[in-house]
Amino acid sequence: MGVGAGFFPLDRQLGLGRQGWSEQVEKQVVRLAVRGSYGEAIETYQDLVGLSLAKTTSWERTQERGARLREARMVAAEQAWAMPKRQEIMPGQTLEPVKKGVTMDGVLVYILDEEWKEVKVGCVFEYETRTEYCRKTKELKEVVKAKDQSYVAYLGEPEPLAKLLSAEAGRRDYDQAQERVCVADGAKWIWNVCSLCFPTARQVVDWSHAVEHLWAAAHLAESLEPRQLKRWVKARKDELWLGHTQTVVTDIQALADDNPAQAEELHKQTGYFQRNGRRMQYQEYHEEGYPTGSGTVESGCKQLVGMRMKGPGMRWSRPGAENM
């Protein structure tokens, strides 16, 4: 039975009337719609509840609720941003015996009349050291794991995301944590946000991204044969793990000297390690129990944004993308 076709016992139970949905129904349908298509949300709801709803109504309610939520969050973020920011840990300050981190990344979404635009995603999380069995070495080892992640996102420039993430970190008492970290892929805008909003955080470049830059440099060097390439990367990884970033820079510069046609691109790789050297003390981070991976936000980009908004043929209006 359709929502507007009359009354049914289930209608009254769910609080439905002729003119609309109950808050409960709207929440349920919207939650389904942000995990799949609008049509899939209606089909799933109908299978679970036995109530027939219109696909267009699912879209309208999701967009309306998204717009309200987006506005409320931005208002709260602006209010939090106007509050004085703590720039350092005060002497004698009592901190919570927990470890908290922030991380940021971006994912491209196709916007009508604008083409591909970046949705910037931020994550606040707690982390802890656990002992796990390693199948490769067949030994127990200590690993740092994130937990209790929460996310914010913004389609556009870094500043609004900075406000949203700062507000979320404040809600979760980030500044009261005993240890604080910001781990990310090395993008300049991320470190700018981190320095502005989280000045007391230890800054860490994601290990996997750093290694990707080593491989990128190696593949640019035509003078390296396949076996030499792997050995070169392995040696550079060992240097990088020990925090010897200047040695890594020197090694890449040597590749540039041997491969003049690729020198410009190789110098770009040296710049990456020169800019981020102080954020690449991986052995030290490992010994002190800091995370060295940004998988929490990468997973958020993929699962919370990419899977819903980058399906085959998906094109979004700017308001539609922002509300989603």
C-alpha positions as CSV (number, residue, x, y, z in Angstrom):
1,M,0.0,0.0,0.0
2,G,1.4,3.4,-0.9
3,V,2.0,6.0,1.8
4,G,-0.8,8.3,0.5
5,A,-3.3,5.7,-0.4
6,G,-5.1,5.4,3.0
7,F,-4.5,4.0,6.5
8,F,-3.2,0.6,7.3
9,P,-2.3,-0.8,10.8
10,L,1.4,-0.6,9.9
11,D,0.9,3.1,8.9
12,R,-0.3,4.0,12.4
13,Q,2.4,1.9,14.0
14,L,5.1,3.8,12.1
15,G,3.3,7.2,12.6
16,L,2.5,7.7,8.9
17,G,-0.1,10.0,7.6
18,R,-1.5,10.9,4.2
19,Q,0.9,13.8,3.8
20,G,4.3,12.4,4.7
21,W,6.6,10.0,6.4
22,S,7.4,9.6,10.1
23,E,10.8,10.6,11.4
24,Q,11.6,6.9,11.9
25,V,10.7,5.9,8.3
26,E,12.7,8.9,6.9
27,K,15.8,8.0,8.9
28,Q,15.6,4.4,7.8
29,V,15.2,5.2,4.2
30,V,17.9,7.9,4.2
31,R,20.4,5.5,5.8
32,L,19.7,3.0,3.1
33,A,20.0,5.7,0.4
34,V,23.5,6.8,1.5
35,R,24.7,3.2,1.2
36,G,23.2,2.4,-2.2
37,S,21.2,4.0,-5.0
38,Y,17.8,5.6,-4.2
39,G,16.1,2.8,-6.1
40,E,17.9,0.2,-4.1
41,A,17.0,1.9,-0.8
42,I,13.3,1.8,-1.7
43,E,13.5,-1.9,-2.8
44,T,15.4,-2.9,0.4
45,Y,12.9,-1.0,2.6
46,Q,10.0,-2.6,0.8
47,D,11.5,-6.1,1.2
48,L,12.2,-5.5,4.9
49,V,9.0,-3.7,6.0
50,G,6.5,-4.5,3.2
51,L,5.8,-0.8,2.6
52,S,5.8,0.6,-0.9
53,L,7.4,4.0,-1.4
54,A,8.3,6.2,-4.4
55,K,11.9,6.4,-5.6
56,T,11.6,10.1,-6.2
57,T,10.5,10.6,-2.6
58,S,13.5,8.7,-1.4
59,W,15.7,11.2,-3.3
60,E,13.8,14.2,-2.0
61,R,14.0,13.1,1.6
62,T,17.7,12.2,1.4
63,Q,18.5,15.6,-0.1
64,E,16.4,17.5,2.3
65,R,17.9,15.7,5.3
66,G,21.4,16.1,3.9
67,A,20.9,19.8,3.4
68,R,19.7,20.3,7.0
69,L,22.5,18.2,8.4
70,R,25.1,20.0,6.3
71,E,23.9,23.4,7.4
72,A,23.8,22.4,11.1
73,R,27.3,21.0,11.0
74,M,28.7,24.1,9.3
75,V,27.0,26.4,11.9
76,A,28.5,24.3,14.7
77,A,31.9,24.3,13.0
78,E,31.8,28.1,12.6
79,Q,30.9,28.5,16.3
80,A,33.7,26.2,17.4
81,W,36.1,27.9,15.1
82,A,35.4,31.3,16.7
83,M,36.5,29.9,20.1
84,P,40.1,30.5,21.2
85,K,42.5,27.7,20.0
86,R,44.9,25.9,22.3
87,Q,48.3,26.2,20.8
88,E,50.3,24.2,23.3
89,I,49.9,21.8,26.3
90,M,49.8,23.9,29.5
91,P,52.2,23.1,32.4
92,G,50.5,20.9,34.9
93,Q,47.6,20.1,32.6
94,T,45.9,16.7,33.3
95,L,45.6,14.6,30.2
96,E,43.4,11.6,29.5
97,P,45.4,8.3,29.3
98,V,44.3,7.8,25.7
99,K,46.0,8.3,22.3
100,K,44.1,10.1,19.5
101,G,44.9,11.0,16.0
102,V,43.6,12.9,13.0
103,T,44.1,12.2,9.3
104,M,42.9,13.7,6.0
105,D,42.7,12.8,2.3
106,G,40.7,13.5,-0.8
107,V,38.7,11.6,-3.4
108,L,37.5,12.9,-6.8
109,V,33.8,13.0,-7.7
110,Y,32.3,14.0,-11.0
111,I,30.3,17.3,-10.7
112,L,28.1,18.4,-13.6
113,D,29.5,21.4,-15.5
114,E,32.6,21.2,-13.3
115,E,34.1,17.8,-14.1
116,W,36.2,16.1,-11.4
117,K,36.3,17.8,-8.1
118,E,37.8,16.7,-4.8
119,V,35.8,15.8,-1.7
120,K,38.1,16.3,1.2
121,V,37.7,13.8,4.0
122,G,38.9,14.1,7.6
123,C,38.9,11.4,10.3
124,V,39.4,11.5,14.1
125,F,40.3,8.3,15.8
126,E,41.9,6.6,18.8
127,Y,44.8,4.2,18.5
128,E,46.5,1.6,20.6
129,T,49.3,-0.9,20.4
130,R,48.3,-4.6,20.1
131,T,50.2,-7.9,19.9
132,E,49.3,-9.9,16.8
133,Y,50.6,-13.0,15.0
134,C,52.4,-12.2,11.8
135,R,51.9,-15.0,9.2
136,K,54.9,-13.9,7.1
137,T,57.4,-14.1,10.0
138,K,55.4,-16.6,12.0
139,E,56.1,-14.5,15.1
140,L,54.2,-12.2,17.4
141,K,54.7,-8.5,16.8
142,E,53.4,-5.3,18.1
143,V,51.2,-3.3,15.8
144,V,49.4,0.1,16.1
145,K,45.7,-0.1,15.4
146,A,43.1,2.7,15.0
147,K,39.6,2.4,16.5
148,D,36.5,4.5,17.1
149,Q,36.8,6.5,13.9
150,S,34.5,9.4,13.1
151,Y,34.4,11.3,9.8
152,V,33.7,14.7,8.3
153,A,33.8,15.7,4.6
154,Y,33.6,18.8,2.4
155,L,33.4,19.3,-1.4
156,G,35.8,22.1,-2.0
157,E,38.6,24.1,-0.4
158,P,40.5,23.0,2.7
159,E,39.4,25.7,5.1
160,P,35.8,24.5,5.6
161,L,37.1,21.0,6.1
162,A,39.5,22.4,8.7
163,K,36.6,23.9,10.6
164,L,34.6,20.7,10.4
165,L,37.5,18.5,11.5
166,S,38.5,20.9,14.3
167,A,34.9,20.9,15.6
168,E,34.8,17.1,15.5
169,A,38.2,16.8,17.2
170,G,36.9,19.2,19.9
171,R,33.7,17.1,20.4
172,R,36.0,14.1,21.0
173,D,38.3,15.9,23.4
174,Y,41.3,15.5,21.1
175,D,43.3,18.1,22.9
176,Q,42.9,16.2,26.2
177,A,44.6,13.1,24.9
178,Q,47.9,12.0,26.3
179,E,49.3,11.5,22.8
180,R,48.2,13.2,19.6
181,V,49.2,12.5,16.0
182,C,48.4,13.6,12.5
183,V,49.2,11.0,9.8
184,A,48.7,11.7,6.1
185,D,50.0,11.3,2.6
186,G,52.2,14.4,2.5
187,A,49.9,16.8,0.6
188,K,50.8,20.4,1.4
189,W,47.2,21.4,2.2
190,I,46.9,18.6,4.8
191,W,50.0,19.8,6.7
192,N,48.7,23.4,6.5
193,V,45.5,22.3,8.2
194,C,47.3,20.2,10.7
195,S,49.6,23.0,11.7
196,L,46.7,25.4,12.0
197,C,44.2,23.2,13.8
198,F,46.4,20.6,15.6
199,P,49.7,22.3,16.4
200,T,50.4,19.9,19.3
201,A,50.1,16.8,17.1
202,R,53.1,14.7,16.0
203,Q,53.1,14.9,12.2
204,V,53.8,11.6,10.3
205,V,53.9,10.8,6.6
206,D,52.1,7.6,5.7
207,W,54.7,4.9,5.2
208,S,53.0,3.4,2.2
209,H,52.9,6.7,0.4
210,A,56.6,7.4,1.1
211,V,57.5,3.9,-0.3
212,E,55.4,4.7,-3.4
213,H,57.6,7.7,-4.1
214,L,60.6,5.5,-3.9
215,W,59.1,3.2,-6.5
216,A,58.2,6.2,-8.6
217,A,61.8,7.4,-8.6
218,A,63.1,3.9,-9.4
219,H,60.8,3.5,-12.4
220,L,61.9,6.8,-13.8
221,A,65.5,5.6,-13.9
222,E,66.1,3.9,-17.2
223,S,69.6,3.0,-16.1
224,L,68.2,0.5,-13.6
225,E,67.5,-3.0,-14.8
226,P,64.6,-4.9,-13.1
227,R,66.7,-6.7,-10.6
228,Q,68.7,-3.6,-9.8
229,L,65.4,-1.6,-9.4
230,K,64.1,-3.9,-6.7
231,R,67.5,-3.9,-4.8
232,W,67.6,-0.1,-5.1
233,V,64.1,0.3,-3.6
234,K,64.9,-2.3,-0.8
235,A,68.0,-0.4,0.2
236,R,66.2,3.0,0.1
237,K,63.3,1.6,2.3
238,D,65.9,0.5,4.9
239,E,67.4,4.0,4.9
240,L,64.0,5.6,5.1
241,W,62.9,3.4,8.0
242,L,65.9,4.5,10.0
243,G,65.0,8.1,9.3
244,H,68.0,8.7,6.9
245,T,65.9,10.9,4.5
246,Q,68.9,13.0,3.4
247,T,70.6,9.8,2.3
248,V,67.5,8.9,0.3
249,V,67.6,12.4,-1.3
250,T,71.3,11.9,-2.2
251,D,70.5,8.5,-3.8
252,I,67.7,9.9,-5.9
253,Q,69.9,12.8,-7.0
254,A,72.4,10.3,-8.2
255,L,69.7,8.7,-10.3
256,A,69.0,12.1,-11.8
257,D,72.7,12.5,-12.7
258,D,72.6,9.1,-14.4
259,N,69.3,9.8,-16.2
260,P,69.4,13.4,-17.5
261,A,66.2,12.9,-19.6
262,Q,64.3,12.1,-16.4
263,A,66.2,14.5,-14.1
264,E,63.4,17.0,-13.7
265,E,60.9,14.4,-12.6
266,L,63.4,12.8,-10.3
267,H,64.1,16.1,-8.7
268,K,60.4,16.4,-7.9
269,Q,60.8,13.1,-5.9
270,T,63.7,14.5,-4.0
271,G,61.6,17.5,-3.1
272,Y,59.0,15.2,-1.5
273,F,61.5,13.7,0.8
274,Q,63.2,17.1,1.6
275,R,59.9,18.7,2.5
276,N,58.8,15.8,4.7
277,G,62.1,14.6,6.3
278,R,61.1,15.5,9.8
279,R,57.8,13.6,9.4
280,M,59.6,10.4,8.3
281,Q,61.3,9.1,11.5
282,Y,59.6,5.7,11.2
283,Q,61.7,3.6,13.5
284,E,61.3,6.3,16.2
285,Y,57.5,6.4,15.6
286,H,57.3,2.6,15.8
287,E,59.3,2.5,19.1
288,E,57.1,5.2,20.6
289,G,53.8,3.6,19.5
290,Y,52.7,6.1,16.9
291,P,50.7,5.0,13.8
292,T,52.5,5.2,10.5
293,G,49.6,4.5,8.2
294,S,46.6,6.6,7.0
295,G,44.4,3.7,6.1
296,T,41.5,5.0,8.3
297,V,40.9,8.0,6.0
298,E,41.7,6.1,2.8
299,S,39.1,3.6,3.8
300,G,36.6,6.4,4.5
301,C,37.3,8.0,1.0
302,K,36.7,4.6,-0.6
303,Q,33.8,3.3,1.3
304,L,31.9,6.4,2.5
305,V,32.4,8.5,-0.6
306,G,33.7,6.4,-3.5
307,M,31.4,3.4,-3.3
308,R,28.3,5.7,-3.1
309,M,29.3,8.5,-5.4
310,K,31.7,7.1,-8.0
311,G,29.5,4.3,-9.5
312,P,29.4,3.6,-13.2
313,G,28.0,6.7,-15.0
314,M,27.3,8.7,-11.8
315,R,27.2,12.4,-12.3
316,W,26.3,14.8,-9.5
317,S,25.0,18.3,-9.3
318,R,27.0,20.3,-6.7
319,P,24.0,20.6,-4.3
320,G,23.3,16.9,-4.7
321,A,26.8,15.9,-4.0
322,E,27.1,18.2,-1.0
323,N,23.9,17.0,0.5
324,M,24.9,13.3,0.0
